[in-house]
Amino acid sequence: MTRFPLLRTAVLSGLFTFGGHCVAQISLQSAVNLALKNSPRIRLAQADLDKARAARSEARDAYIPTVGVVTGYGQSTGAPLNVPVVFSISAQSLVFSFSQKDYIRSADQAVQAAELILHNNQVEVVEDTTNTYLALDYALERKSVLHESIAYADRLVSVTTDRISLGVDAKVELPKSRRTGTQLRLASLQTDDDIAANRQHLAQLTGLPATALVTDRNSVPAFTRSPANEEVDMDKLPDSDGIKAAFANARAKQYVAFGDSRYLLRPQIILAANYSRVATSLSSYLDYYPRYGGAPGFPNSENALSFGLQFNFPLLDMAHRAKARGSAADAARAYAEADQQRGVYREGRSKLLNSSRELDLRAQLARDDREIAQDQLETLQIQMQQEGGSQGAQVTPKDQLNAQLQERQKYLDVLAADLQLRQTQVNLLRQTDRLGNWLLTTPGSRTVTPTVAPAAGIPVPTPLGTSPGVLPQSPTVTPHP
């Protein structure tokens, strides 16, 4: 079986101090490495794997002789109840059994199921860490955009107030302007909640303190091509490790059922050996068995040795027959549950692929809307520069501020759509066994990049290099028997 090495612990970005604030920046690869090392789910799965391996050794060791020593001291009188043995060394082992080989196969399948569950948990932790990291990164970027948008909204309120005092605008324009600023501040508070929640979850995954934990967007590999845009044959996609583990567990129960059904009317051969040391000085054994004491023609010996094979033929055992029926029922149920899980998994994977295609188009629409808003803003700025201080100016500062706010809002829409698409792509990468390869590719900038400086209070230190690890590989799965 393939062993599952954890990702090598990467070099964690250090602590930096900017303007009195202590900021811990961590790369995506470092976060994944620490999550794999820190995850309780992985430790639980590793303990289950160790237990399954111990059970496999127990099944195989039935053919290895068990050796024990029995000794004691005491006196007796009267009729001897047994041979006065000082100490005895005995050995016993199974030589042949029709059932034991099936129990060993069952233990092998149980180990394979535990390995698959461990790998599945590792990949789930990688996926959870990656999505949380992306969510935190995008939330920090939204905070930066909202910080600039609030500044535009405050300026809009001031400009609107001046225009109302000059009689240019109606009074109703002022609450409209204030409402825009209030909406942006509300969105900023909600973004703060998202940042805090994602930081806390990422801290729980990695074992790092959540305070001032920031991301390094340059460590996120580029999404060069969306899996949703590829022609995918759903029938050829492999099942997840969780589904493979379910079928391995079903095969383990099936082998147990085979072993239980092959118990009756089949021989079992057991090897037994014994050496005993006999002493008659502390008992009346010689009074009752005088020949043992060395009578003429009957030499005395204090050593006893036995060796032989024991053949057992189970003829009738109704309890074991009922147990075999129960084992067969457990195996049938396990296969039915595995088939049910596979159906649900494949249906969900198909829906996810279709959803990813839709999200890809929505993200493209959001980027097109933002590009249109940018073009409109640039047009307004050019018109204001051309009109200059002319009294008949058609473009006012209020129009420019509204255009800037609209462009920032479109950019927020791009961030929301892009985050949803990226997280769906990560899920697809996992389900197509490409998440590990994607994480180990050369990090690059995302499709969406910030166009404004980070907001005040969210300093971004210079990123440090990290050492990417190797995502564990899924073990080879035995075909369905």
N, C-alpha and C positions, 0 to 999 in steps of 0.2 A: 504494500500500500504506500501511496505517496504521503510523506509527512508534510505538515503544514508549518513552515517557518514563518514567524511573524515578520512583519516589515521591520527592517533595520531602523533603529531609533535615529531619527534625523537630528541635525544640529538645530536647536530651537533658537529662533531670533531672540536677541537680548532685550533688555529693558532700556528704554531711552527716556530722557527727560526733556520736555519741550515746554517752556513757559511755565514751569512749576507743576506740570502734569506728567504723571508716570504712565507711559504707554507701552504695552506689550504687543509687538507685532509678530505674527506667526504666518508662515507660508501654508499653502494648502497641503503640500506633501508632509510637512512637519505635523500638521493637525491630524492627518490620516494616520501617520506613524504612532503618534501618542494615543490616539483613540483606540487603535488595535492593541496597544500595550495596556491601556487602562480599562478597557471595557469589561464589566462584570459578566456580560452575556458570553463573551469569548472564554472567560475563565470557567464559567459553568459548563460550556460545551467541551472544553479541554478536560475537565474533570469527568464528564460522561465518557469521553473517548478513552481516558485512562482506565475507567471502570470496565468498559467493553473489552479492552485489550487484556485486562486481568481475567475476565471471564473466558476469553479465548484461550489464554494460557491454562486456565483451570480445566477446560475441556480436553486440551491436548495432553496435559500432564497425567491424565488417567492411565496412560500407557507407561508412565515412569513409576517404578516401584516406590511405595511408601515404606519407609524403614522406621521401626520404633524399638525401644528398649524398655522392658518391664523388670523391675527388681524390687525386692523387699526383704524384711528380716522378721522372724518370729519363731515361737516354739509351739509344738502341738503334742497331744497325747491321745491315746485311744486309737480307734480305727482311722487310718489316713483317708482324708477326703480327696486328695489329689497327690500328684508327684511333688515332692519337696524341691521346688525349683528356686535357686538363688537369684538368677537373672535369666532373662530370655530375650533374644534378638529375633524379630520377625520382619518379614518383607512380603508385600503383596502388591500386585499390579494387574491391570486388565490387559489381556493378550489379544482378544478378539471379541467384537460385538457388532452386530449389524446396525444397531442404533447409534453407537458412539460416533461413527463417521458423519452421520447426519447432524448430530449435535455440534460437531466441530465446524461443519459447513455453516450451520446457523450462527455460531459465534463469529465466523469470518464475515458473514453478512452484517451482523450487528456492529462489528468494528467499522465496516465500510459505511454503514448508515451514520455512525457517530462522526466519522471523518467528514462526510458530506454535510452534516449539520454544522460542524465546526466551520467548514469553509463557507457555508451559506451565511452563518452569523458574521463571519469576517467581512464578507462582501456587503452585507446589510449595514454593518457599522461604517464601512467605507462610503457607501451611498448616503447614509444619514449625515456623516461628517461633511461630505462634499456639498450636499444640498444646504446644510446649515451654514457652511462657510460662504456659499454663494448668496444665501439670503442676507447674511450679515453684511457682506460686501456691497450688495445692492442697496440695503437700508442705509448704510453710511453714505452712499452716493446720493440717495434721495434726500437725506438730511442736508447735504451740501447744496443741492438744487433748491430745496425749500428755503434755505437760509437766504439765498440770493433773491428768490421770488418774494419773500416777505419784505425785503428791502425795496423792491420795485413797488409792492403794494403800498407801503408807507409813503413813498414818494407820490404815488397816485392819489392818495388821500390828501396830501398837501397841495398838489396841483389842482385837484378838484375843488378844494376849499377856496383857493385863490380865484378860480374861475367863477365860483358861485358869488364871491364878494364883488367881482367885477360885473356880475349880471350876465355872464356868458352861458353858464349852465344852470339848470333848474336844481332846486334843493334836493330833489330825490336822487341826484347823482351821488351825493355824499354818502348816504347809507349803503348804496350799491358798492361804492369803493371800499367802505369799511367792511362790508360783508365779504368781499374778496380777501382782505387781510385776515379776517377771522377764520375763514375757511382754510387758509394756508397755515395759520397757527395751529388749528385743530389737526390738520394733516401732519404738521411737524411733531405735535405731541404723540400722535399715533405712531409715527416713525420712531420716536424715542422709545415707545413701548416695544416696537419690533426689534430695535437694536438691543434693548435690555434682555428681551426673551431669547434672541439668538445668541447673544453673548453668554447668557447663563447656560443655555443648552450646549454650546460649544465648549464652555468651561467644564461642564459635567462630562462631556465625551472625552476631553483631553486631560482632565485633571489639573488644569491651570486656573488661576484666579480670574473671575469674570471682569474685574474692574479694568476699564480702559483697554480691553482686548480688541485689537484692530486687525484687519486683513491686509494681505499684500496681493493686489489684483494682478500684478505681473507674474505671480506664481501659478495662476490659473491657466492651464493649457487652452489653446484656442479651439473653438468648435468650428473646425474647417468645413465640415459637411454634416448636415443633420441626418441621422439615420432614418428619419421620417420621409426624407426625400428619395431614399433608395428603394429600388424594387426588391422587396423581401418576400421570400417564399416561407410563409408561416409554418408549413409542415416540416421544413428542414431545420428550423431553429431548435436548438437543444432545450430540454427541460431545465428548470432551475435545480440547484443542488437540493433544495427542500423537497421537490418532487422525486428526485433520484433517491433521496434518503428514505422517503415514504415507501418506495418500491423495494429498496434494500431491506427495510424493516419487515415488509411483507414476505420477502424471500426467507428471511431469518425465521419467521414463524412457520413458514411452509416446511422448512427443513426440520424444525422441531416436530411438526406433525408427521413427517416421514419417519423420523426416529421413533416416535411413540407407536406408530402403526407397525413397525418392524421388531417389536419387542417379543411378542408371543410366538411360540413354536419355532424359535430360532435360538441356536446355542450361544452361550456366552462362555468364554474360556478365561479363567483367572489363574495367574501364577502365584503360588504361595511357598514360602520357605521359612524355616525356623531353626534356631539353634538355642538350646537351653543348657544351663549348668545346674546339675542336681547335687544336693547335699543332704545326707540322711542323719547327720549327727544331732540335730535339734528336734527330731521327731521319732515316733515309734514305727516308722515305715519298715525297718528291717524285721521287727517282730512279726509283722503280718506277711511280709514278702522276704523270707529268709534267703531265697535263691539270689536275690539282688545283692546280698551281702558278701558274695564271693564263695559260695559253696563249691565243692569240687566239681569241675566240669561246667561251672557257670561263672565265668570271669566278670568282674565288676567294672562298670564304666560310669563316670560322673558326667559324661558329655552325651547330649541327645541332639541329633540333627535330622530334619525332615525337609523334603523338597518334592514338589509335584504340581500337577495341573488339575484344576477343578473345572468340571463341565456342568453348566447349569442349563436346563431346558424348561423354560416357563411354558406350562401347559394351559393353565386356566388362571386368569387374573382379571376379574370383571372390573375392578377399580382402574386398572391400567388401560383396559379397553375403553372405558368411559373417558379417561383422560385423553386418549388418542382422538376421540371424536371432538372433544372440546378444543384440542390443539388445531384440528382441521378447521373448525369453525372460526377460531381466531385468525388463522391464515386467510380464509375467505373474506372475512371482514376487513383485514388489513389491505388486501388487494382492492376491495371495493372502495375503501377510503382513499387509497392512492389514486385510483382512476377518477374519483370525484374531485380530488385536489388538482389533478392534471387538467380536467375539463375547465374548472374555474380559473386556473392559472392561464390556460391558453386563451380563454375568452377575454380575460382582463388584459392580456398582452395585445390581443388584436384591437381592443378598444383603445388602449394606450397608443398604439401606432397610429390609428386614425385621428386620435385627439392631437397627437404631436404634429401631424400634417396641418390640421386646422390652426394650431397655435403658431406654427411657422408662418402661415399666411397672415394671421392677425399681427404678429410682430412686424412683418414686412409692411402692412398697412400703417401701423403706428410710426414706423420709420419714414414712410412716405409723407404722412401728415406732418411730422416734425420738419421734414425737409421743405415742405410747402410753407410752413410757418417761418422757417428761417429765411426763405426767399422773400416773403412778404416783409419781414423785419428789415432785411437788407434794402429792399426797395424804399421803405419809409425813411430809413436813415439817409439814403442817397438823395431822396426828394428834399429832406430837411436841409441837407448840405447845399443843394442847388438853390433852394428858395432863400436860405440864409435869413437875413433880417428883413426881408420884404414884408410889407404890411399886408399883402394879400396872400399870405402863406396859407396853403390848404392843409398841410400836415402839422399837427400841434404836438407838443411834448406829451400830452395825454394819449394821443394816438400811438406814439412810440412806446409809452409805458404799457399800454394795453397789448401791443404787439409783442413786447418782451415777455409779458406775463403769459400770453398765449403760447409763445415758443417754449417757455419753461414748462408749461402744463403738458404740451405735446411731448416734451422730453421725459417727463414723469410717466406719461403713458407708455413711452418706449421702454423705460426701465421696468415697469410692471409686466408688460408683455414679454420682454426679453428674459426676465427672471423665471416666469412660468415656463417658457420654452426651454430654458437651460436645465431647469430641474427635471422636466420631462425627458430631455435628451439624456441626462445622467441616468435616469431610470431605464431608458431604452438601452443605453450602453451596458448597464448591468445585465439586463435580460438577454443581450446578445453576446455576452462574455467578452466585451471590449472595454469595460471600465478600467481594468488594470492597465491595459496598453495605453489608454487615453491619459491616465494619471502620470505615466512614465514618459510621455512625449515632452518635447521641449516646451517649457512654459511660454506663453505669448499673450499679448493683449487681447481682451475680449472684443467682440464685434462692436459693442457699445462702450464708448470711452467717455469719461467726464470732460466737459468743456468749461467747467468753472473750478475755481480753487476750493479746497476743502473748507467747510464752514468753521467759524471760530469755535475753539474748544474741542476740535477733533483733529489734532495734529497727526500727520502721517510721517513717520521716520523713514530714513533710507533703508530699503530692504536689504537683508543679508542673504547670502546664498545658503541653500540647504541641500542635503544629500537625499535624493529620492530612494525609496526602497523598492522591493519587488513584491507585487501582489501575489499572495499564495495561489497556487494552481489547484483546480478541482481534480480529485482522484479519478482513476479509471473505474468505470462502473461495469460490473458483470452483467451480461445480457439477461433478459427475462428468461427463466427456465421454462 
